[in-house]
């Protein structure tokens, strides 16, 4: 999977929040050098987005 476009189109909440969550998760994955990155052809952002949209990784906004 390159980028979860279908999930992005169907997402009906705050786009800024999901963008920030995916960006932060991509940073975490790259710092950890996660094995899943290689399985995803080195595409860190698309892997992070997929994890967020499939709820494999949860996120919350801190105030």
C-alpha positions as CSV (number, residue, x, y, z in Angstrom):
1,X,0.0,0.0,0.0
2,X,1.4,3.4,-1.0
3,X,-0.9,5.8,0.7
4,X,-4.4,5.2,2.1
5,X,-6.3,7.5,-0.2
6,X,-9.7,5.9,0.3
7,X,-9.4,6.4,4.1
8,X,-8.2,10.0,3.6
9,X,-11.2,10.8,1.4
10,X,-13.7,9.2,3.8
11,X,-12.2,10.9,6.9
12,X,-14.7,13.3,8.3
13,X,-12.9,14.9,11.2
14,X,-10.2,17.5,11.7
15,X,-7.7,17.1,8.8
16,X,-5.1,19.1,10.7
17,X,-5.2,16.7,13.6
18,X,-4.8,13.6,11.5
19,X,-2.0,15.3,9.5
20,X,-0.1,16.1,12.8
21,X,-0.7,12.6,14.1
22,X,0.6,10.9,10.9
23,X,3.6,13.3,10.8
24,X,4.6,12.6,14.4
25,X,4.1,8.8,13.9
26,X,6.3,8.9,10.8
27,X,9.0,10.6,12.8
28,X,8.7,7.9,15.5
29,X,8.9,5.1,13.0
30,X,12.0,6.6,11.3
31,X,13.7,7.2,14.7
32,X,13.0,3.6,15.8
33,X,14.0,2.2,12.3
34,X,10.9,0.0,12.4
35,X,11.0,-3.2,10.4
36,X,7.7,-2.4,8.8
37,X,9.3,0.5,6.9
38,X,11.2,-2.0,4.7
39,X,8.0,-4.0,4.2
40,X,6.4,-0.8,2.9
41,X,9.2,0.0,0.4
42,X,10.7,2.6,2.7
43,X,7.6,4.8,2.6
44,X,7.5,6.1,6.2
45,X,4.6,8.6,5.9
46,X,2.3,6.2,4.1
47,X,3.0,3.6,6.8
48,X,2.3,6.1,9.5
49,X,-0.9,7.2,7.8
50,X,-2.1,3.6,7.4
51,X,-1.4,2.9,11.1
52,X,-3.4,6.0,12.1
53,X,-6.4,5.3,9.8
54,X,-6.6,1.6,10.7
55,X,-6.4,2.5,14.4
56,X,-3.3,0.3,14.8
57,X,-2.0,3.4,16.6
58,X,-4.2,5.7,18.6
59,X,-3.6,9.4,19.0
60,X,-5.0,12.2,21.2
61,X,-4.7,15.9,21.3
62,X,-3.2,17.3,24.5
63,X,-4.4,20.6,25.8
